[in-house]
Amino acid sequence: NLLKVSTTKNPAKIKEAALLHICGKSTFREYCSTLAGAGVFRWVTDVNHNKRSYYAIDNTLLYIEDVENNKPLI
């Protein structure tokens, strides 16, 4: 199933989705669905720098998190 990406950008919802997923309280499908609802079109994980960046459909950077420590960087 395809997910519709919201045009409304909601970094707080992205943070919440990431935390729930990392804690095992959501499935990958739920994680993706929540991110799409928060305006995330794609995300990139940089394993060399332990960062995950979330982007909107217009390529706006919405949120960056520290993957290793599960903390927001912006």
Secondary structure, 3 states (H helix, E strand, C coil): CCCCCCCCCCHHHHHHHHHHHHCCCCCHHHHHHHHHHCCCCEEEEECCCCEEEEECCCCCEEEEEECCCCEECC
